[in-house]
């Protein structure tokens, strides 16, 4: 008698209904775009493609707790600040001093995060002091374009990291009542996070997760090419960042791969800058070598092993 084989159901899009929805909402696919009436949007797996700021946008969207950066808008009569997260996870707001903010860490049912952010930017350009946009609503027939249409595609950005959410309030304003309580709760949830700054190192962040520290590094290369280069370094014994570190795995975020290293949390974040620079050079050389040197059998096995080491952020 033939054995029964458990087969995971997949949608017409090839997505397992129990897996997280590719739109980034945080919901299961069957409860989001895979649900009844939820599949009208085309899911854009890599919403920030084509922007020089792509890797930094992903970092702020996925794991940097408190950060802000000025959006490099092409044409705008108002300066707009992109923030990791805003009070009540708002999509956009105008602070009491008139500063315009757009939030990145927001939930949405749309399949195109870039389009939703563009709509939030368009809203904030004409909003008034004190206004807030809780969430980008359903399509109203307007065509705001995408973030790529509004930003200088070649502009690089350097987010400003904050140790708390005091910037939610205008300078010299003291929070009170519910606002103070909300700030206190938000500040208590922050994981200490620092940029790792070194030549050739971009969108790399040191994070103190409590029991250990990590380096999370958003990489711009296509996933398969990056995995091949990482495998080459692994076989050579060159994949770590030196003593007190080990390669932990990777996770996918908005079309790119984010490798993660476990680090000795006793060392200051700045002490990992030089090792990260060295790894960046080795990785660059490994990527270049792939053009002329196919993976060996050992490297292919290592690549398959790395592909299976997917981790989940908590």
Protein Blocks (a to p, Z undefined) as FASTA:
>chain_A
ZZddddddddfkopafkbccfklnopafklmmmmghilmpccdfblmgoiaklmmmmmmm
mmpmbdcdddddfbdcbdcdddfbdghhiabdcdfkopacddfbdcdfbfblklmmmmmm
mmmmmmcehiacfbacddehiaebjfklmpcfklccdddddfbfklmpcghiacehjllm
mmmmmmmmpccddddddehiahiacddehjaccdddddfbdfklmmmmmmmmmmnopabg
behiacfbdcdeehiacddddddfkbcfklmmmmmmmmmmmmmmmmmmmmmmccdfklmm
mmmmmmmmccddZZ
